[in-house]
Amino acid sequence: MLATLTSKNQLTIPKKIIEKMPDTKYFDLEIEGNTIVMKPLTLYDTDDDEFIICALADKCDLIISGDKHLLDFGSYHNIEIITPAAFLTRN
């Protein structure tokens, strides 16, 4: 299937693909060689979306949070998620 790049530098994804992931709002993009890989982000608490998206966009290694939903992940796409107390006891 063909994805189209718009004049606003946005990709238009074919409807057949989007219909298979109706609850997906965000994708993590990676380049592997000459291939763009789109991985759907599955978040369970929509209030946490912004934190995960920002951390991915800024290529963060760590999120420090007291939020139970975020901490339940432990890590997300190689981003470690820990409590403030755990951060303070790190070497």
Secondary structure as UniProt FT lines:
FT   STRAND          4..5
FT   TURN            7..8
FT   STRAND          11..12
FT   HELIX           15..19
FT   TURN            22..23
FT   STRAND          27..32
FT   TURN            33..34
FT   STRAND          35..40
FT   HELIX           46..48
FT   HELIX           49..57
FT   TURN            58..59
FT   STRAND          62..64
FT   HELIX           68..73
FT   STRAND          75..76
FT   TURN            77..78
FT   STRAND          79..82
FT   HELIX           84..88
//
